[in-house]
Amino acid sequence: MFKQWIHSTHSISRLALTSSRLSAAELLSSARAKTGLHDFGPEPIEDALDQLQTAVYEEADLSLFGRISTHWDTLRLLTNLLILRDKELADPRILERPVTQPVFVLGMPRSGSSFLHSLLAEDDASFAPRCWQAIYPYPDHPAAGRRAGPRKVQRQFDFFHHLAPDLRNVHPFDALTPQECTEFTAHSFRSLRFETIYHVPSYKHWVQQAGHVQGYRTHRRFLQHLQGPRATRCVLKCPDHVFAMEALREVYPDARVIFTHRDPLKVLPSVARLTEVLRKPFARHIDKDAIGQQVSSDWANGAQQIIAADARGLWPDEHVFHVHYKALTAAPLDTIRQIYDHFGLEFTEPFRNRLQEQIARKPTGGYGKNVYRFADFGLSAEEERERYRDYMTHFDVAEEVAVQ
């Protein structure tokens, strides 16, 4: 199966099998040679790509699979940029397409955001990009490779699930699942997507200092391609938007924002476990305590940023809606109707019928029943309860975990 996967990732360069990092210039040259295209687009990427490559090869302790897949993933992102630019040069009107009043779901991870996103995606009036589209935005382009598209992506996902079998219960997805949009910012190489699958503290620090505006410009550009010439309402989701809210507002000033909330004591060990599962195939060694500390620190910071954004009115009240996990899972149809009423969107009969069918099939989004222990990741429930007390009070978040 491993040989089949290598074949499916096109021809892997011998350089990918070495333990040395490749420079951005070498990677750009490789992508150009592979595709026959030369223009990566208007945004500079070399500095960010060099920062990422350095961190991945010096800090992430890559396994053989990690080195091969990282090389393939980088070339895929570069190839997509070349294809997007090729399309733009053929039709400059693409970059004039409006992205009007997109809906963003963000907030605490593991708080029902994927379930909510999947429900919102059922509306024919909305466009929710799917996993395969983020990987192959133009599957028919000659540079995309043979048989690019949803079936090829599903085979790749099936292989990854073979390497990480616990992922199906922790975070179920397939080629047709609505995709988290950090996959779009990843094309700028300024994205928090990379620190989920790699231990790359120096790159994380660099991104925080460099800022996220360029990443969100790339995000918007990606949407202009995917949504096509007919302007439609984009529905997008990623908890990590919490760490880039100023950039999100700058690039999408008319965005509608949905914050999801849940008791952090249900969130933290679940996020830590997901991070462990995602990183394991890529790294030779996993430090679970380090993952626990990273997740706790990151989301304590994220919780404070959510409070600050709410307190100072980063967005007008009519552009913001708050969803609590318990309310969403207890009455998902009512929650969607409240969101639509708040944003002044039309809640049609066909949409309601599709929602009912989707909820009946997957009442909580298809997640398995998982039990996580704080001690597995070096965390203390008592300490975390106090750390997030302000967040729970500010948003009136109900406790789901009793602390002795």
LINWO-V351896 format. One record per residue. SS is DSSP state (h for helix, s for strand, l for the rest). OMEGA is omega in whole degrees, -180 to 180 (* if undefined). Layout:
BEGIN
{{SS OMEGA} {SS OMEGA}}
END
This chain:
BEGIN
{{l -180} {h 178} {h 178} {h -180} {h 178} {h 179} {h -177} {h 179} {l -177} {l -180} {l -178} {l 179} {l 175} {h -180} {h -179} {h -177} {h 177} {l 179} {l -179} {l 179} {l 173} {l 177} {l 176} {h -179} {h 178} {h -179} {h 177} {h 178} {h 179} {h 179} {h 178} {h -179} {h -178} {h -173} {h -172} {l 178} {l -172} {l -172} {l -180} {l 177} {l -169} {l -175} {l 177} {l -178} {l -171} {h -178} {h -180} {h 180} {h 176} {h 179} {h -180} {h -178} {h 179} {h -178} {h -178} {h -176} {h 180} {h -171} {h -169} {l 178} {l -172} {s 169} {l 175} {h 177} {h 179} {h 180} {h -179} {h -176} {h 178} {h 178} {h 180} {h -178} {h 179} {h 178} {h 177} {h 179} {h 179} {h 177} {h 178} {h 179} {h 178} {h 180} {h 178} {h -179} {h 177} {h 178} {h -180} {h 180} {h 177} {h -179} {l -178} {h -180} {h 179} {h -177} {h 174} {h -179} {l 179} {l 169} {l -167} {l 175} {l 177} {l 178} {s 179} {s 173} {s -180} {s -179} {s -180} {l 175} {l 178} {l -176} {l -179} {l -176} {h 178} {h 177} {h 179} {h 180} {h -179} {h 178} {h 179} {h -179} {l -180} {l -178} {l 179} {l -180} {l -178} {s 175} {s 177} {l -178} {l -179} {s -177} {h -175} {h -179} {h 178} {h -179} {h 178} {l -177} {l 177} {l -174} {l -178} {l 180} {l -178} {h -178} {h -177} {h -180} {l -177} {l 172} {l 176} {l -180} {l -172} {h -179} {h 178} {h 178} {h 180} {h 177} {h 178} {h 178} {h 180} {h 178} {h -180} {h 177} {h 174} {h 178} {h -177} {l -173} {l -180} {l -175} {h -177} {h 179} {h -175} {h -178} {l -177} {l 176} {l 174} {l -175} {l -177} {l 179} {l 172} {s -171} {l 170} {l -169} {l 167} {h 174} {h 178} {h 178} {h 178} {h -180} {h 173} {h -174} {l 173} {l -170} {l 176} {l 177} {h -174} {h -178} {h 173} {h -175} {h 177} {l 169} {l -174} {l -175} {h -179} {h 177} {h 178} {h 179} {h -179} {h 180} {h 178} {h 180} {h -177} {h 180} {l -170} {l -174} {h -180} {h 178} {h -179} {h 171} {h 176} {h 177} {h -179} {h 179} {h 178} {h 180} {h 179} {h 176} {h -171} {h -175} {l 177} {l -175} {l -180} {l -180} {l 180} {l -179} {s 178} {s 178} {s -168} {s -176} {s 165} {l 177} {h -175} {h 174} {h 178} {h -176} {h -179} {h -173} {h 179} {h 179} {h 178} {h -179} {h -179} {h -176} {h -180} {l -175} {l -179} {l -179} {l 168} {s -169} {s 177} {s 176} {s 174} {s -175} {s 175} {l 175} {l -179} {h 179} {h 170} {h -175} {h -165} {h -180} {h 177} {h 177} {h 179} {h 179} {h 178} {h 178} {h 178} {h -178} {h -178} {h -177} {h -169} {h -180} {l -174} {l -172} {s 176} {l -177} {l 179} {l 176} {l -175} {h 178} {h 179} {h 176} {h 179} {h 180} {h 178} {h -178} {h -180} {h -179} {h -178} {h -173} {h 168} {h 175} {h 179} {h 179} {h 179} {h 178} {h 177} {h 178} {h -178} {h 179} {h 179} {h -176} {h -178} {l 176} {l 180} {l 172} {l 175} {l -178} {h -177} {h 178} {h -174} {s 175} {s -179} {s -179} {s 176} {s -175} {h -177} {h 179} {h -179} {h -176} {h 178} {h -176} {l -175} {h -179} {h 178} {h 180} {h 179} {h 179} {h 178} {h 178} {h -179} {h 178} {h -177} {h -178} {h 179} {l 180} {l -179} {l 180} {l -171} {l 178} {h 177} {h 178} {h 179} {h -179} {h 178} {h 177} {h -180} {h 179} {h -180} {h 180} {h 179} {h 179} {h -175} {l -173} {l 179} {l 178} {l 177} {l -179} {l 174} {l 177} {l -176} {l 177} {l -178} {l 180} {l 178} {h -176} {h 180} {h -178} {h 175} {l -177} {l 177} {l 180} {h -178} {h -180} {h -179} {h 177} {h -180} {h -179} {h -175} {l -177} {h -179} {h 180} {h -178} {h 179} {h -176} {h -176} {l 177} {l -179} {l -179} {l 175} {l 175} {l -178} {l 177} {l 179} {l -179} {l *}}
END
